[in-house]
Amino acid sequence: MADTRDFLLEIGTEEMPSAPLMNASAQLGKLVASELDAAGLVHGEVRVISSPRRLAALVPAVATATDEVHEVRRGPAASIAFDESGSPTKAAQGFARKCGVEAGDLVRRVDSDGREYVFAERSVPSAPAMPILSELSERVIASLQWPNYRSQRWGSTHQTFVRPIRWICALLGDEVVPVSYADVTSGNVTRGHRVLAPGDHLVAEAADYERTLEKAFVLSAERRAEAIREGIARVESERGGAHVDTPRRIFDEVVNLCEWPTVLVGTFDEEFLSVPHEIICESMLSNQRYFPIYDASGALTREFVVVSNADPRVSETVIAGNEKVVRARLDDAKFFYDEDLKRPMEEFVERLGTVTFQERLGTMLQKVERMECLAAAVARQAGCDEEGVASAARAAHLAKADLVSQAVVEFTNQQGVMGGYYAAAAGEPAEVCDAIREHYRPRFAGDELPSGTCGRCVAVADKLDTVCGIFAIDEPPTGSSDPYAVRRAAIGIIAMLRTLPGCDLRQLIGLALGSYAVQGLEFDLESVSAAVVQFFQGRLVAIAREEGLSPDTIEAVSSVGVIDPIEFMARARALEDARSQDAETFDALAQAYARAAHLADASLGTEVDEGMLADAERALLAACDEGSERVRCALAAGDFSAAITALAGLKAPIDRFFDDVLVMDEDTAVRENRLRLLNRFVEVFSGVANIGALSRKK
């Protein structure tokens, strides 16, 4: 086996943005490992090291040469590989091609089974790693993808990268690997921190790379993240239980904005604490990448954390500069908020008429009008009194008002939140303000629901209006596209309706589509309604699977067209529990139901001539009548366990029926009467579940 040495490929650039740097870091290790494997070079685990100015792969124990390979592969029988004249057939030619040899080089030999076959023998000599690594490095650099970012070109070649490449450090041990890309040739030097250690720094060998970087004041991404967390923990400790808000996306970006981080603390003026903390924090986080500091009670303080990439000796200057910048940003936020407070919310609502919701679905004002009606309907179904219904309608009326406010135009993530503040300033009831603030929830899987019934009614109305509108214009989500986040909206609706007993989703869908029809939108109400119902059924099935319900139980319940989330889950769990308690009974009942449903003929109806019935038939008819009444009462009371217990009571009479009775009697009248009885039996199940689904294999 060949000797091994560490391999380094460092691509040095001008500062790369955080998002493409993280994306490329994820690609680089896989690309290098794949290329080394394909080349036949044994190697250790690839480690990726990155900073804003470099992207590097460090690979320990890379073989200095490929292993010599002698390969023997058996092909088709000689009688198949060669024709009568001894010429190779297509079978031989195909085998030779597959093995990378000429057909004339195939060898005929008798194998251990006594038959003669053709064999392909191929010897691949050992190859030195250096030229392989040169070509590999150039391919890797060219193969990196930059989604959502346009690559740049510089110099005299057409090769590109996300930012201009300024140096390449490529080493196998202490030897330079020749690499050339976009007018840049490789060497054995890296570059240090722009301020603390500018210029070239010699990398004596690949194994010394990280030590060389640290001496040049450059830390790996992992070390930078660790240093920032330690600095933040120190800040929190010094302030007696304070909390520094470090959203992951912003934190990751800050890690990739520096090479030698220093955690500093700045302050802003007291007057800005009168502005809603959401826009203060968004301004600091999104615009400046500052981390807000909250005190032990959870209140926002005047202080913020900034991570500096400058010389620690000038930290006071850095803090002063950042305080000056944040003051200007917060001045803007305060101005927008103060100006918005000078206008009544009704003025904002009127201006929604100039904002398009969707080209074919009208304006945001029209959406608000639809939401008012729908939110009130949801509230009534949820059992709210007239005051609660009025609050839901009022919150829906004001829910989108802040979309035209200056604060939300500037800080779009705070829509709803700012509306809640403006409503409170206008004297609206607390539940209306909370509903406005929270009606966009849940925004993603696992997100919190609106805290109150009023907010949930408005959120359901908002999301259901969107779902129904998108289906009405025939732009439902596809496997690869959901531009209006309709799936997410449907999942949110289901989550909220599971907390609002009494709501009839099918009826609410009809109301939502009816509002569009009144507005003048042309669509086939019946077919669109069916499509929306089917869409919600699909979401319910997916949610039930995620919650561990068995596929056949889910199919049995969904087959009867239940789409109200509480009822769907209650039926499914009741059926699942009943099966687990008496699996044998339910398996037999399912098989009997499937047999009866297969034989039944719905066109004959369910009116049975009792005078033509034998004992087993009379027993089944009586059981069906009793079971039907028990099921009706159980469903009316919402007691699905009782309904399923009633169905289980039909097992004995249906078993006796099939044992004693020949359904397909030669006498047409007798046969049809028995089929009507089976129709009667199947009908008992129709409002509960398709029990026949339980007879199918999982």
VOLO-403780 format. One record per residue (C-alpha): residue in three letters; x, y, z; residue number from 1. Coordinates in steps of 0.001 Angstrom, whole numbers, plus 500000, padded with zeros to 6 digits. Example, Ala and Ser with C-alpha at 12.3 -4.5 7.8 and 13.67 -1.06 7.14 Angstrom:
<recs>
> ALA  512300  495500  507800  1;
> SER  513670  498940  507140  2;
</recs>
This chain:
<recs>
> MET  500000  500000  500000  1;
> ALA  501248  503515  499137  2;
> ASP  502435  506007  501756  3;
> THR  499923  508612  502959  4;
> ARG  500185  512354  503476  5;
> ASP  497703  515085  504388  6;
> PHE  496068  516954  501522  7;
> LEU  494939  520587  501628  8;
> LEU  492933  522562  499105  9;
> GLU  492229  526167  500175  10;
> ILE  490345  528564  497902  11;
> GLY  491057  532130  499026  12;
> THR  488623  534810  497919  13;
> GLU  487306  538248  498547  14;
> GLU  484660  538245  501301  15;
> MET  481870  535777  500535  16;
> PRO  478282  536313  501776  17;
> SER  477207  534012  504589  18;
> ALA  474473  532036  502787  19;
> PRO  476536  530909  499776  20;
> LEU  479523  530240  502049  21;
> MET  477477  527835  504189  22;
> ASN  476010  526224  501077  23;
> ALA  479454  525734  499522  24;
> SER  480861  524380  502795  25;
> ALA  478192  521672  502735  26;
> GLN  479098  520789  499133  27;
> LEU  482882  520878  499377  28;
> GLY  483429  517914  501693  29;
> LYS  481175  515651  499632  30;
> LEU  482765  516740  496350  31;
> VAL  486322  516140  497537  32;
> ALA  485485  512762  499111  33;
> SER  483639  511651  495977  34;
> GLU  486506  512687  493684  35;
> LEU  489113  510934  495848  36;
> ASP  487018  507756  495901  37;
> ALA  486490  507861  492141  38;
> ALA  490244  508327  491590  39;
> GLY  491052  505336  493783  40;
> LEU  492988  507337  496367  41;
> VAL  492592  506045  499901  42;
> HIS  491921  508876  502367  43;
> GLY  490727  509855  505833  44;
> GLU  487645  511900  506712  45;
> VAL  487376  515230  504892  46;
> ARG  487265  518302  507144  47;
> VAL  485922  521580  505773  48;
> ILE  487318  524838  507173  49;
> SER  485762  528130  506159  50;
> SER  485788  531837  506858  51;
> PRO  484484  534829  504890  52;
> ARG  487712  534821  502833  53;
> ARG  488409  531119  502406  54;
> LEU  486897  527734  501732  55;
> ALA  489195  524808  502456  56;
> ALA  489176  521016  502556  57;
> LEU  491749  519296  504764  58;
> VAL  492045  515531  504241  59;
> PRO  494310  513398  506418  60;
> ALA  496085  510246  505242  61;
> VAL  495666  510584  501489  62;
> ALA  497559  507892  499564  63;
> THR  500511  509224  497562  64;
> ALA  499597  506802  494758  65;
> THR  496710  504611  493688  66;
> ASP  496917  500881  494286  67;
> GLU  497900  498638  491389  68;
> VAL  494820  496721  490252  69;
> HIS  494632  493348  488504  70;
> GLU  491048  492515  487706  71;
> VAL  489592  489306  486258  72;
> ARG  485899  489183  485370  73;
> ARG  483954  486223  483992  74;
> GLY  481662  486841  481056  75;
> PRO  479207  484749  479019  76;
> ALA  479819  481146  478023  77;
> ALA  482265  480770  475157  78;
> SER  479535  479192  473015  79;
> ILE  477537  482408  473337  80;
> ALA  480476  484800  473117  81;
> PHE  481763  483512  469766  82;
> ASP  479936  482399  466625  83;
> GLU  480767  479382  464474  84;
> SER  483530  481259  462656  85;
> GLY  485149  482253  465962  86;
> SER  484203  485908  465702  87;
> PRO  483001  487691  468864  88;
> THR  479226  488086  469090  89;
> LYS  477379  491134  470347  90;
> ALA  477320  489492  473770  91;
> ALA  481121  489337  473821  92;
> GLN  481492  492858  472465  93;
> GLY  479133  494251  475097  94;
> PHE  480957  492422  477883  95;
> ALA  484327  493664  476630  96;
> ARG  483044  497243  476458  97;
> LYS  481718  496984  479998  98;
> CYS  485124  495809  481222  99;
> GLY  487123  498404  479254  100;
> VAL  488965  495961  477013  101;
> GLU  488854  494976  473350  102;
> ALA  486778  491975  472346  103;
> GLY  489884  490402  470810  104;
> ASP  491591  490491  474210  105;
> LEU  488997  488263  475867  106;
> VAL  490419  484957  477142  107;
> ARG  488640  481581  476884  108;
> ARG  489018  479355  479908  109;
> VAL  487225  476436  481584  110;
> ASP  485869  477473  484981  111;
> SER  485355  475382  488089  112;
> ASP  481924  474211  486897  113;
> GLY  483521  472497  483885  114;
> ARG  482102  474931  481335  115;
> GLU  484108  477210  479090  116;
> TYR  483657  480969  479554  117;
> VAL  485288  484135  478336  118;
> PHE  487242  486234  480824  119;
> ALA  488364  489844  480725  120;
> GLU  491678  490553  482388  121;
> ARG  492697  494104  483093  122;
> SER  495736  495434  484883  123;
> VAL  495785  499025  486043  124;
> PRO  499215  500190  487166  125;
> SER  499671  502386  490212  126;
> ALA  499427  506118  489469  127;
> PRO  500987  508946  491474  128;
> ALA  498553  511124  493419  129;
> MET  499987  514522  492465  130;
> PRO  498579  514829  488902  131;
> ILE  495315  513257  490070  132;
> LEU  494967  515846  492828  133;
> SER  495750  518670  490395  134;
> GLU  492879  517713  488084  135;
> LEU  490628  516841  491019  136;
> SER  491129  520265  492633  137;
> GLU  490280  522156  489469  138;
> ARG  487138  520064  488958  139;
> VAL  486042  520605  492553  140;
> ILE  486426  524394  492316  141;
> ALA  484446  524452  489075  142;
> SER  481758  522108  490441  143;
> LEU  480685  524227  493409  144;
> GLN  477137  525504  492898  145;
> TRP  475872  528938  493973  146;
> PRO  472043  528839  494037  147;
> ASN  470403  532282  494216  148;
> TYR  473771  533985  493712  149;
> ARG  475301  535087  490442  150;
> SER  478915  533950  490019  151;
> GLN  481556  536500  489093  152;
> ARG  484227  536464  486403  153;
> TRP  487586  538242  486519  154;
> GLY  490931  538054  484757  155;
> SER  491284  536744  481204  156;
> THR  489402  533420  481520  157;
> HIS  485723  532519  481504  158;
> GLN  485888  530548  484755  159;
> THR  483673  531902  487546  160;
> PHE  483235  531798  491310  161;
> VAL  480867  533507  493746  162;
> ARG  483606  536064  494537  163;
> PRO  486965  536618  492825  164;
> ILE  489571  534037  493848  165;
> ARG  492751  535728  495099  166;
> TRP  494900  532730  496081  167;
> ILE  494907  528937  496099  168;
> CYS  496875  526942  498659  169;
> ALA  497131  523284  497603  170;
> LEU  499476  520873  499366  171;
> LEU  500121  517144  499574  172;
> GLY  502215  516981  502681  173;
> ASP  504782  519732  502145  174;
> GLU  504626  519625  498333  175;
> VAL  502605  522128  496329  176;
> VAL  499897  520527  494218  177;
> PRO  499801  522386  490868  178;
> VAL  496356  523922  490490  179;
> SER  495304  526655  488099  180;
> TYR  491890  528301  488022  181;
> ALA  490817  531640  486555  182;
> ASP  494342  533075  486243  183;
> VAL  495238  532016  489807  184;
> THR  497914  529378  490405  185;
> SER  498429  527458  493605  186;
> GLY  501163  527904  496143  187;
> ASN  502008  527115  499750  188;
> VAL  500782  530350  501329  189;
> THR  497527  531430  502891  190;
> ARG  496462  534906  503980  191;
> GLY  495764  536088  507485  192;
> HIS  493271  538450  509066  193;
> ARG  493038  541663  507032  194;
> VAL  493928  543886  510006  195;
> LEU  495577  541706  512637  196;
> ALA  497853  539677  510326  197;
> PRO  497669  540977  506743  198;
> GLY  499598  539456  503871  199;
> ASP  500901  535982  503078  200;
> HIS  501603  533287  505653  201;
> LEU  503602  530184  504779  202;
> VAL  501904  526830  505278  203;
> ALA  504866  524501  505752  204;
> GLU  502734  521387  505282  205;
> ALA  499055  520531  505095  206;
> ALA  498944  519282  508697  207;
> ASP  500049  522748  509905  208;
> TYR  497202  524564  508131  209;
> GLU  494905  525236  511105  210;
> ARG  497799  526201  513397  211;
> THR  499021  528627  510736  212;
> LEU  495555  530158  510461  213;
> GLU  495258  530682  514200  214;
> LYS  498648  532370  514321  215;
> ALA  497323  534631  511552  216;
> PHE  494210  535434  513656  217;
> VAL  491781  533288  511663  218;
> LEU  489543  530750  513444  219;
> SER  487482  527969  511899  220;
> ALA  483697  528395  511843  221;
> GLU  483341  526023  514809  222;
> ARG  485921  527932  516866  223;
> ARG  484351  531282  515942  224;
> ALA  480906  530095  517023  225;
> GLU  482361  528811  520285  226;
> ALA  484169  532107  520938  227;
> ILE  480987  534127  520288  228;
> ARG  478890  531904  522578  229;
> GLU  481480  532208  525332  230;
> GLY  481496  536008  524989  231;
> ILE  477682  536142  525085  232;
> ALA  477567  533871  528138  233;
> ARG  479990  536244  529856  234;
> VAL  477757  539225  529006  235;
> GLU  474694  537428  530422  236;
> SER  476536  536431  533583  237;
> GLU  477807  539968  534205  238;
> ARG  474219  541241  534040  239;
> GLY  472788  538808  536549  240;
> GLY  470541  536518  534542  241;
> ALA  470124  538666  531445  242;
> HIS  469315  536949  528145  243;
> VAL  470875  537738  524772  244;
> ASP  468533  536913  521880  245;
> THR  470504  534966  519254  246;
> PRO  468187  533636  516529  247;
> ARG  469979  530783  514765  248;
> ARG  469854  532277  511271  249;
> ILE  471346  535577  512422  250;
> PHE  473880  533844  514670  251;
> ASP  475109  531664  511802  252;
> GLU  475409  534735  509608  253;
> VAL  477422  536613  512245  254;
> VAL  479779  533630  512556  255;
> ASN  480450  533985  508830  256;
> LEU  481019  537743  508952  257;
> CYS  484205  537555  510987  258;
> GLU  487489  535669  511257  259;
> TRP  488597  536711  514760  260;
> PRO  485425  537617  516715  261;
> THR  485291  539950  519683  262;
> VAL  482023  540238  521623  263;
> LEU  481227  543849  522576  264;
> VAL  478252  545606  524199  265;
> GLY  476718  548878  522998  266;
> THR  473744  550939  524172  267;
> PHE  470981  552998  522601  268;
> ASP  468932  555902  523967  269;
> GLU  466225  555315  526577  270;
> GLU  463561  556978  524390  271;
> PHE  463564  554050  521953  272;
> LEU  462226  551683  524615  273;
> SER  458833  553369  524121  274;
> VAL  458712  551852  520629  275;
> PRO  457369  548269  520313  276;
> HIS  460288  545982  521044  277;
> GLU  459513  543790  518022  278;
> ILE  460538  546458  515498  279;
> ILE  463462  547597  517648  280;
> CYS  464785  544028  517732  281;
> GLU  464076  543352  514067  282;
> SER  465914  546512  513099  283;
> MET  468938  545474  515145  284;
> LEU  468897  541806  514121  285;
> SER  467995  541981  510442  286;
> ASN  469668  545244  509468  287;
> GLN  472746  545354  511692  288;
> ARG  473163  541805  513044  289;
> TYR  473151  543086  516634  290;
> PHE  471810  540821  519366  291;
> PRO  469273  542466  521776  292;
> ILE  469727  542005  525511  293;
> TYR  466728  541303  527774  294;
> ASP  466875  541577  531555  295;
> ALA  466031  538750  533957  296;
> SER  462326  539695  533855  297;
> GLY  462221  539454  530049  298;
> ALA  462098  543198  529384  299;
> LEU  464183  544657  526574  300;
> THR  467133  546700  527813  301;
> ARG  469037  549560  526192  302;
> GLU  472036  547294  525570  303;
> PHE  472881  545108  522600  304;
> VAL  475696  542748  521607  305;
> VAL  477786  543412  518535  306;
> VAL  480418  540981  517254  307;
> SER  483478  542807  515949  308;
> ASN  486054  541533  513438  309;
> ALA  488370  544448  514170  310;
> ASP  491471  544745  516321  311;
> PRO  490328  544333  519966  312;
> ARG  492478  547345  520862  313;
> VAL  490027  549642  519055  314;
> SER  486880  548163  520652  315;
> GLU  485761  551518  522065  316;
> THR  485823  553029  518586  317;
> VAL  483922  550041  517206  318;
> ILE  481248  550378  519908  319;
> ALA  480882  554119  519300  320;
> GLY  480487  553589  515560  321;
> ASN  477853  550896  516005  322;
> GLU  475934  552993  518531  323;
> LYS  475840  555796  515996  324;
> VAL  474499  553425  513331  325;
> VAL  471870  551881  515592  326;
> ARG  470677  555322  516688  327;
> ALA  469919  556210  513056  328;
> ARG  468114  552898  512503  329;
> LEU  465999  553221  515632  330;
> ASP  465212  556840  514833  331;
> ASP  463606  555576  511617  332;
> ALA  461664  552876  513471  333;
> LYS  460391  555356  516057  334;
> PHE  459413  557842  513350  335;
> PHE  457411  555216  511431  336;
> TYR  455638  554076  514594  337;
> ASP  454809  557602  515753  338;
> GLU  453508  558589  512307  339;
> ASP  451310  555478  512127  340;
> LEU  449757  556295  515495  341;
> LYS  448560  559641  514110  342;
> ARG  446191  557877  511693  343;
> PRO  443000  555986  512646  344;
> MET  442975  552294  511769  345;
> GLU  439864  552758  509617  346;
> GLU  441969  554886  507299  347;
> PHE  444398  551987  506946  348;
> VAL  441490  549623  506261  349;
> GLU  440183  551870  503470  350;
> ARG  443640  551988  501897  351;
> LEU  443636  548197  501643  352;
> GLY  441471  548728  498567  353;
> THR  444645  549784  496736  354;
> VAL  446544  546612  497723  355;
> THR  446119  543490  495589  356;
> PHE  445597  540209  497416  357;
> GLN  445773  538118  494260  358;
> GLU  445176  539326  490724  359;
> ARG  442022  537274  490170  360;
> LEU  440863  537266  493806  361;
> GLY  440704  541018  494271  362;
> THR  442097  543439  496820  363;
> MET  443059  543038  500455  364;
> LEU  439960  545074  501342  365;
> GLN  437772  542474  499647  366;
> LYS  439641  539751  501506  367;
> VAL  438978  541558  504790  368;
> GLU  435259  541758  503997  369;
> ARG  435179  538011  503313  370;
> MET  437158  537337  506495  371;
> GLU  434665  539296  508622  372;
> CYS  431762  537081  507547  373;
> LEU  433773  533895  507853  374;
> ALA  435298  534742  511257  375;
> ALA  431834  535497  512643  376;
> ALA  430567  532144  511307  377;
> VAL  433492  530274  512886  378;
> ALA  432840  532028  516205  379;
> ARG  429140  531089  516146  380;
> GLN  429928  527459  515379  381;
> ALA  432551  527456  518152  382;
> GLY  429832  528446  520646  383;
> CYS  430794  532093  521216  384;
> ASP  428130  534467  522482  385;
> GLU  427113  537518  520458  386;
> GLU  429842  539609  522037  387;
> GLY  432421  536993  521064  388;
> VAL  431066  536843  517521  389;
> ALA  431243  540637  517259  390;
> SER  434825  540614  518548  391;
> ALA  435851  538029  515949  392;
> ALA  434282  540098  513162  393;
> ARG  435911  543297  514467  394;
> ALA  439341  541663  514705  395;
> ALA  438970  540315  511158  396;
> HIS  438009  543800  509975  397;
> LEU  441238  545270  511396  398;
> ALA  443522  542260  510931  399;
> LYS  445182  543438  507720  400;
> ALA  445114  547190  508425  401;
> ASP  448790  547403  509354  402;
> LEU  449862  546154  505912  403;
> VAL  449737  549770  504689  404;
> SER  451375  551231  507807  405;
> GLN  454841  552719  507478  406;
> ALA  456257  550416  510146  407;
> VAL  455152  547227  508384  408;
> VAL  456235  548492  504965  409;
> GLU  459699  548857  506522  410;
> PHE  459546  545787  508807  411;
> THR  457424  543301  506878  412;
> ASN  457926  540486  509404  413;
> GLN  455936  542470  511964  414;
> GLN  452603  542414  510142  415;
> GLY  449887  541581  512628  416;
> VAL  452160  542454  515537  417;
> MET  452061  546171  514740  418;
> GLY  448341  545969  514072  419;
> GLY  447904  544701  517628  420;
> TYR  449763  547729  518987  421;
> TYR  447776  550166  516841  422;
> ALA  444489  548556  517899  423;
> ALA  445458  548818  521559  424;
> ALA  446363  552489  521098  425;
> ALA  442940  553013  519484  426;
> GLY  441190  551519  522518  427;
> GLU  440094  548213  520998  428;
> PRO  439323  545367  523472  429;
> ALA  442257  543218  524546  430;
> GLU  440920  540075  522827  431;
> VAL  440621  541972  519524  432;
> CYS  444185  543280  519850  433;
> ASP  445504  539799  520658  434;
> ALA  443600  538308  517733  435;
> ILE  445075  540846  515300  436;
> ARG  448566  540263  516678  437;
> GLU  448331  536468  516463  438;
> HIS  446124  535753  513453  439;
> TYR  449039  534721  511228  440;
> ARG  449737  531798  513559  441;
> PRO  450564  528993  513152  442;
> ARG  453186  530097  510648  443;
> PHE  454960  526730  510436  444;
> ALA  454710  523177  511753  445;
> GLY  454907  523186  515535  446;
> ASP  454297  526931  515843  447;
> GLU  452028  528209  518620  448;
> LEU  448332  528676  517873  449;
> PRO  446617  532004  518571  450;
> SER  446162  532169  522333  451;
> GLY  442424  532935  522381  452;
> THR  439266  531751  520654  453;
> CYS  438839  535118  518931  454;
> GLY  442312  534891  517399  455;
> ARG  441735  531327  516232  456;
> CYS  438464  532265  514571  457;
> VAL  440190  535072  512654  458;
> ALA  443168  532879  511761  459;
> VAL  440880  530124  510446  460;
> ALA  438956  532686  508394  461;
> ASP  442146  534169  506935  462;
> LYS  443683  530833  505978  463;
> LEU  440468  529212  504747  464;
> ASP  439719  532243  502547  465;
> THR  443144  531817  500945  466;
> VAL  442790  528046  500451  467;
> CYS  439339  528320  498885  468;
> GLY  440336  531260  496694  469;
> ILE  443372  529477  495270  470;
> PHE  441277  526406  494452  471;
> ALA  438544  528597  492933  472;
> ILE  441034  530023  490401  473;
> ASP  442314  526483  489738  474;
> GLU  445849  527019  491028  475;
> PRO  446043  524328  493736  476;
> PRO  449430  523244  495066  477;
> THR  451319  520653  493055  478;
> GLY  454005  518193  494072  479;
> SER  456744  520713  493395  480;
> SER  455001  524059  493828  481;
> ASP  452920  525739  496528  482;
> PRO  453501  529478  496011  483;
> TYR  450603  530533  498238  484;
> ALA  451566  528125  501082  485;
> VAL  448159  526445  500836  486;
> ARG  449350  523206  502443  487;
> ARG  450729  525095  505419  488;
> ALA  447463  527044  505692  489;
> ALA  445403  523835  505653  490;
> ILE  447561  522250  508358  491;
> GLY  447110  525391  510457  492;
> ILE  443329  525326  509970  493;
> ILE  443189  521686  511062  494;
> ALA  445321  522397  514138  495;
> MET  443027  525242  515201  496;
> LEU  439751  523449  514456  497;
> ARG  440931  520622  516717  498;
> THR  440616  523162  519547  499;
> LEU  437233  524545  518424  500;
> PRO  434517  521896  519018  501;
> GLY  431357  522426  517037  502;
> CYS  432934  523859  513910  503;
> ASP  431754  522294  510639  504;
> LEU  434625  522530  508155  505;
> ARG  432527  521415  505202  506;
> GLN  430002  524162  505904  507;
> LEU  432774  526757  506377  508;
> ILE  434242  525777  502996  509;
> GLY  430842  526405  501444  510;
> LEU  430626  529836  503111  511;
> ALA  434124  530807  501973  512;
> LEU  433468  529793  498374  513;
> GLY  430053  531455  498499  514;
> SER  431725  534769  499388  515;
> TYR  433866  534539  496269  516;
> ALA  430793  533761  494163  517;
> VAL  428999  536821  495580  518;
> GLN  432091  538891  494781  519;
> GLY  431651  537886  491128  520;
> LEU  434370  535258  490714  521;
> GLU  433256  532643  488186  522;
> PHE  433911  528987  489042  523;
> ASP  432047  525687  489384  524;
> LEU  430993  525791  493035  525;
> GLU  430266  522063  493315  526;
> SER  433504  520794  491757  527;
> VAL  435718  523319  493579  528;
> SER  434037  522518  496884  529;
> ALA  434680  518811  496283  530;
> ALA  438317  519537  495444  531;
> VAL  438827  521554  498650  532;
> VAL  437162  518821  500729  533;
> GLN  439414  516205  499128  534;
> PHE  442443  518410  499802  535;
> PHE  441593  518652  503509  536;
> GLN  441002  514902  503638  537;
> GLY  444506  514401  502286  538;
> ARG  445985  516692  504959  539;
> LEU  444034  514870  507692  540;
> VAL  445276  511510  506467  541;
> ALA  448876  512767  506520  542;
> ILE  448473  514177  510047  543;
> ALA  446856  510962  511299  544;
> ARG  449787  508949  509942  545;
> GLU  452252  511272  511656  546;
> GLU  450387  510692  514920  547;
> GLY  450826  506932  514597  548;
> LEU  447381  505749  513490  549;
> SER  447457  502655  511278  550;
> PRO  446876  503117  507521  551;
> ASP  443814  500845  507333  552;
> THR  442146  502604  510267  553;
> ILE  442744  505940  508548  554;
> GLU  441340  504576  505279  555;
> ALA  438270  503192  507058  556;
> VAL  437447  506608  508553  557;
> SER  438380  508784  505574  558;
> SER  436243  506607  503266  559;
> VAL  433044  507967  504819  560;
> GLY  433967  511577  503969  561;
> VAL  434652  512935  507469  562;
> ILE  436757  516123  507307  563;
> ASP  436072  517788  510659  564;
> PRO  439406  517276  512453  565;
> ILE  438024  516552  515936  566;
> GLU  435525  514017  514610  567;
> PHE  438042  512412  512219  568;
> MET  440605  511836  514964  569;
> ALA  437986  510731  517503  570;
> ARG  436550  508152  515098  571;
> ALA  439998  506889  514121  572;
> ARG  441183  506565  517711  573;
> ALA  437946  504895  518814  574;
> LEU  438265  502363  515993  575;
> GLU  441955  501819  516737  576;
> ASP  441240  501268  520439  577;
> ALA  438392  498846  519732  578;
> ARG  440578  496828  517373  579;
> SER  443427  496652  519865  580;
> GLN  441060  495381  522573  581;
> ASP  439447  492667  520411  582;
> ALA  441438  492244  517211  583;
> GLU  439931  488852  516348  584;
> THR  436342  490127  516426  585;
> PHE  437130  493157  514294  586;
> ASP  439136  491209  511733  587;
> ALA  436230  488779  511296  588;
> LEU  433708  491641  511165  589;
> ALA  435810  493429  508561  590;
> GLN  435936  490337  506372  591;
> ALA  432190  489802  506704  592;
> TYR  431509  493474  505895  593;
> ALA  433789  493320  502852  594;
> ARG  431948  490207  501617  595;
> ALA  428547  491816  502209  596;
> ALA  429568  495080  500512  597;
> HIS  430851  493112  497528  598;
> LEU  427565  491213  497135  599;
> ALA  425228  494112  497941  600;
> ASP  423395  495853  495118  601;
> ALA  422530  499442  496070  602;
> SER  420111  499762  493139  603;
> LEU  417718  497362  494899  604;
> GLY  417263  499575  497974  605;
> THR  416895  498430  501589  606;
> GLU  413174  497556  501874  607;
> VAL  413113  493895  502946  608;
> ASP  410061  491576  502670  609;
> GLU  410060  490019  506132  610;
> GLY  407630  487328  505025  611;
> MET  410331  485786  502831  612;
> LEU  412971  485610  505595  613;
> ALA  414292  482510  507343  614;
> ASP  415485  482532  510968  615;
> ALA  419080  483648  510271  616;
> GLU  417797  486414  508001  617;
> ARG  415295  487628  510596  618;
> ALA  418033  487671  513229  619;
> LEU  420268  489770  510959  620;
> LEU  417420  492173  510131  621;
> ALA  416636  492661  513824  622;
> ALA  420321  493185  514590  623;
> CYS  420573  495748  511785  624;
> ASP  417552  497704  513037  625;
> GLU  418850  497682  516611  626;
> GLY  422408  498484  515501  627;
> SER  421240  501321  513264  628;
> GLU  419380  502978  516141  629;
> ARG  422314  502524  518517  630;
> VAL  424705  503994  515932  631;
> ARG  422362  506938  515300  632;
> CYS  422141  507779  518989  633;
> ALA  425885  507339  519500  634;
> LEU  426790  509590  516572  635;
> ALA  424299  512224  517714  636;
> ALA  426041  512228  521101  637;
> GLY  429493  512232  519540  638;
> ASP  430235  508898  521245  639;
> PHE  432199  507124  518534  640;
> SER  433325  504313  520827  641;
> ALA  429666  503430  521409  642;
> ALA  429003  503553  517661  643;
> ILE  431828  501127  516982  644;
> THR  430683  498852  519814  645;
> ALA  427262  498789  518147  646;
> LEU  428866  497682  514891  647;
> ALA  430761  494928  516684  648;
> GLY  427399  493570  517832  649;
> LEU  426597  492701  514208  650;
> LYS  429389  490128  513917  651;
> ALA  427469  487124  515246  652;
> PRO  424290  487643  513150  653;
> ILE  426226  488302  509906  654;
> ASP  428387  485198  510514  655;
> ARG  425260  483089  511056  656;
> PHE  423678  484610  507946  657;
> PHE  426588  483624  505708  658;
> ASP  426781  480164  507320  659;
> ASP  423055  479370  506890  660;
> VAL  421939  481325  503826  661;
> LEU  422744  481017  500124  662;
> VAL  422558  484646  499026  663;
> MET  422553  484033  495283  664;
> ASP  419460  481827  495272  665;
> GLU  418070  480702  491910  666;
> ASP  414751  482316  492770  667;
> THR  415119  485962  491701  668;
> ALA  412702  487290  494326  669;
> VAL  414483  485451  497155  670;
> ARG  417904  486472  495871  671;
> GLU  416976  490151  495576  672;
> ASN  415341  490175  499010  673;
> ARG  418554  488802  500526  674;
> LEU  420605  491422  498656  675;
> ARG  418337  494137  500086  676;
> LEU  419054  492727  503545  677;
> LEU  422786  492987  502849  678;
> ASN  422215  496566  501702  679;
> ARG  420541  497165  505063  680;
> PHE  423556  495645  506838  681;
> VAL  426067  497775  504886  682;
> GLU  423998  500909  505501  683;
> VAL  424453  500575  509274  684;
> PHE  428196  501094  508776  685;
> SER  427943  503895  506234  686;
> GLY  427960  506760  508699  687;
> VAL  430743  505358  510907  688;
> ALA  433592  503834  508918  689;
> ASN  434367  501590  505966  690;
> ILE  435118  498575  508126  691;
> GLY  435992  496589  504990  692;
> ALA  439280  498502  504813  693;
> LEU  440370  496659  507960  694;
> SER  440306  493344  506096  695;
> ARG  443071  494406  503711  696;
> LYS  446691  493672  504404  697;
> LYS  448681  496522  505879  698;
</recs>
